[in-house]
Amino acid sequence: MSDSGYNQFCPIAMAAEIVCSRWTLLVLRELLMGSTRFNELRRGLPGMSPALLSRRLKDLEAAGIVTRTATVRGFSVHEYRLTEAGGELRPIIEAVGVWGQRWVTTEATLSNLDANLLMWDIKRNIDTDPMPRRRNTIQFIFDEQPVSERNYWLIVEPDAEVDLCTVDPGFDVDLYVSTSLRTMTEIWLGYCTIGRATEEGRLVLTGSGALANDLRAWLKLSAFANIGKRVA
């Protein structure tokens, strides 16, 4: 047992030594969300250094929670997947998310806005079924953000993974979604409805009427959006 551990045989203490170090729960969140490659994990953890992510993955692998295997592309590219032990953490991590949605104040949550994380979450939760069977390009514009976090493009094509671009891909845009980062985060978390934001002029949709009208169908919200707040 290291000096930094709890030095207790209690199963809670033993488990906490593995999963409660800084960033570890969020690494597990990303793996549970389906990220398997190092760069995919980084996109869901924009504030985490590559060195620390590598260290946490090695710790989880040593604990039997994650496996690392080389891809068919070669031994230099690896995929990370949860083991049976890792999979059993899903209800625990989901319960932590439910608690956070219910008991952390709205203002505390909205003081941690992150455009890159928000758009990565939106990208991997898009429901492509209601969309026309062609390429659809949707541009999100956060006017108040610095240039590097102002424009994002979602590219949705039939039978392909949704692509998220931070540089103009050069396609004709089918729908422009103009709003503030705070408003889009409020919508994502279920704090505000699309209808209310539109009526108040905080969300402006320009372009394809079909995509705009079906926004509620293809824009899936956070898994915790339906959890009611118990604090102001």
Residue pairs with C-beta under 8 A, 6 or more apart in sequence:
1 7
5 17
6 13
6 14
6 16
6 17
8 14
18 24
18 59
18 60
18 63
18 65
19 25
19 28
19 65
19 89
21 56
21 59
23 45
23 48
23 52
23 53
23 56
24 56
24 59
24 60
25 93
25 96
26 44
26 45
26 48
27 41
27 45
27 48
27 53
27 56
27 57
27 60
28 60
28 65
28 82
28 86
28 89
28 93
29 44
29 93
29 97
30 40
30 41
30 44
30 45
31 41
31 66
31 80
31 81
31 82
31 86
32 82
32 89
32 90
32 93
33 44
33 124
34 124
35 41
35 43
35 44
36 79
36 80
36 81
37 77
37 78
37 79
37 80
38 50
38 53
38 54
38 57
38 78
38 80
41 53
41 57
41 80
42 48
42 50
42 53
43 116
43 120
44 117
44 120
44 121
45 53
46 114
46 116
46 117
47 114
57 66
57 68
57 80
60 66
60 86
61 67
61 68
61 80
63 85
64 83
64 85
65 82
65 83
65 85
65 86
65 89
66 80
66 81
66 82
66 83
66 86
67 80
67 81
67 82
67 83
68 78
68 79
68 80
69 78
69 79
69 81
70 76
70 77
70 78
71 77
71 78
71 79
82 89
94 223
97 223
97 224
98 224
98 227
100 109
100 224
101 189
101 224
101 227
101 229
102 227
102 228
102 229
102 230
102 231
103 230
103 231
104 231
105 231
105 232
106 191
106 229
106 232
109 189
110 182
110 185
110 186
110 191
113 181
113 182
113 185
115 142
115 145
115 149
115 152
115 181
116 149
116 166
118 181
118 184
118 185
118 188
119 140
119 152
119 154
119 164
120 164
121 188
121 222
122 140
122 154
122 188
122 219
123 154
123 162
123 163
123 164
124 162
125 220
125 221
125 222
126 154
126 156
126 162
126 218
126 219
126 220
127 217
127 218
127 219
127 220
128 156
128 158
128 162
128 218
129 218
130 214
130 217
130 218
131 156
131 211
131 214
131 218
132 210
132 211
133 158
134 157
134 158
135 155
135 156
135 157
135 171
136 154
136 155
136 156
136 157
136 174
136 175
136 208
136 211
137 153
137 154
137 155
137 156
137 169
137 171
137 172
137 173
137 174
137 175
138 153
138 154
138 156
138 173
138 174
138 175
138 176
138 177
138 211
139 151
139 152
139 153
139 154
139 173
139 175
139 176
139 177
140 151
140 152
140 153
140 154
140 177
140 179
140 184
141 150
141 151
141 176
141 177
141 178
141 179
142 149
142 150
142 151
142 179
142 180
142 181
142 184
143 150
143 178
143 180
144 180
144 181
145 181
148 166
149 181
151 166
151 168
152 164
152 165
152 166
153 164
153 165
153 166
153 168
153 169
153 171
153 173
154 162
154 163
154 164
154 165
155 162
155 163
155 164
155 165
155 169
155 171
156 162
156 163
157 163
163 169
173 207
174 207
174 208
174 211
175 205
175 206
175 207
175 208
175 211
175 212
176 204
176 205
176 206
176 207
177 184
177 203
177 204
177 205
178 203
178 204
178 205
178 206
179 197
179 202
179 203
179 204
180 202
183 192
183 197
183 202
183 203
184 203
186 192
186 197
187 193
187 194
187 197
187 203
187 221
188 221
188 222
188 225
189 221
189 222
189 224
189 225
190 221
190 222
190 224
190 225
190 226
190 227
194 203
194 215
194 216
194 219
197 203
198 204
198 205
205 212
205 215
211 218
